[in-house]
Amino acid sequence: MLLFSKCMCCLASQQERLIENFEDEEKKASFMREVMALLGNSGPEHNAPWMSALITEIREKYYGKDEKIARMKREFNQLLLQMEPELVQEIQKKEDTRKEAIRFARIGNYIDFSAVENVTKEEFLELFRNEKDCLDEKEYGHLCRELENASNLVYIMDNCGEIVLDKIAIRELKKAYPRLQITAMVRGADAINDATMEDAEMTGVTEEVPVITNNSSIQGVIFSKLTREAKEILDGADIILAKGQGNFESLYGCGKNIYYLFLCKCQLFSKRFGVERFQGMFINEKRVSL
């Protein structure tokens, strides 16, 4: 997916917000000049998640790592682990537990420190009670039919906390399709609050399925940066389930059989899909066009 002009403006504004409370204006101006130069020199191969990773490298050169993010990641992982028995109980009340688990996993996509300012536990918990939130029935039907004959599925994860809901969804998929080989993918290095191997281990995902990484700190999947093993696993997948807007932005147009599951978090996406902000999306690479 292209790096749209709106994305460039959003990335620059996001950085300004992150440094607004620092006092050294000369340092802030130098930092923003580097950010804007990077955006101005971006090529057609770049997308928003890729540029965000490069910008983060510049910000950390000036201001170091934000330790608050690491703390909040742990807090949301712990919150969801505490909630897990209750969430599983709610899912088991439904006739189609697989469908409900996937819906819950999509709701978890709200935990995104880069797209949602001031993520609160209260707002997040309220989303589960929204009866209007439902999966697209047509796409869900396509997914179920394809899963019946599939041998390999790659589940590309997104954020911390949310990864617990992904684990629950994977359990339901394993239960429904016991012969299906499932591999999970996380980020290879810290990328805002995206899930890494450390989060996969902390939340028990590594006990459920094999876990690989995208081999970078990019909030998405860039094929040229993957290890040979990861490329082979993705190329061999009958189905890919990709969580989060960043994975859509980096993968859309690749031609693989990908089901995207995310919340529409920005004005550009809301406009392009014709939906309200935070509306859930469940779409397939082959059947959607922008």
C-alpha positions, 0 to 999 in steps of 0.5 A, a space after each residue: 500500500 502506498 504512503 499517502 500524503 495524509 499518512 505523511 502528515 499524520 506521521 509528522 504530527 504524531 512525532 511533534 506530539 511526542 516531543 511537545 513537552 520537551 523544552 529544548 526548541 533547537 533540539 526539537 526543530 533539528 529532530 523534526 527537520 530530520 523527520 520531514 527530510 526522511 518523509 520527503 525522500 521516501 520512495 514508492 516502496 515505502 509505506 506508513 509502518 516502514 516509515 514509522 520504524 525509521 522515524 522511531 530510530 531518529 527519535 530514539 537517537 535524540 531522546 532515547 527509548 520511551 520506558 513508559 511504553 514498555 511498562 504499558 505493554 506489560 500492564 495490558 498483557 497482564 490485564 488481558 491475562 487476568 481477563 482471559 478466563 472471563 473472556 473465554 467463558 463469554 466466548 463459550 456461551 455462543 453457538 459459534 465459539 470460533 466466530 466469537 473468538 475472532 470477533 473478540 480478537 478484532 476488538 483487541 486491536 483497539 490497544 494501539 499506542 501509535 494510532 489511539 491517543 490515551 488508550 484507557 482500560 475502561 474504553 477497551 472493556 466497553 468495546 466487548 459489550 457492543 452488540 452491533 460489532 459483528 463479523 462480515 458474514 460473507 467473508 466469514 463464510 469464505 474463511 470457514 470454507 477455505 479452512 476446511 481444505 487448508 493445511 497451513 495458516 499463518 496468524 500475523 499478530 499486532 499489539 500487546 494485550 491483544 495477543 492474548 485474544 489472538 491466543 484464544 482465537 488460535 485455540 478455537 481454530 485448532 479445536 475446529 481444524 485439528 489438522 491445520 498447521 498454524 504458525 504465529 508471527 510477531 515483530 522482531 524488535 520493539 515497535 511501539 506497543 506491538 507484540 514481540 517474541 517476549 510478549 508471545 512467551 509472556 502470554 503463552 502463545 509459544 505454548 500453543 503454536 510455533 512463533 516466528 518474527 517479521 525480523 524487524 521493528 516495522 509495524 507490519 510485514 516487509 517481505 524483503 526484510 523477512 528471514 528465508 524461513 519466514 518467507 517460506 512459511 508465508 509463501 507456503 500458507 494456504 491462508 494468512 490471517 493478518 491482524 491490525 491496520 499496520 499489517 494491512 498497510 504493509 501487505 495489501 496488494 501482495 496478492 496472497 490469500 490474506 484475511 485482514 482483521 482490524 479496527 479502522 483507526 484513522 480518518 484516511 481509512 474511515 474515508 476510504 472504507 466509508 465507515 466510522 472510526 473504530 469500526 471493525 473490518 474483516 476483508 480479504 485481499 482478493 475481494 477488496 479494492 481501494 
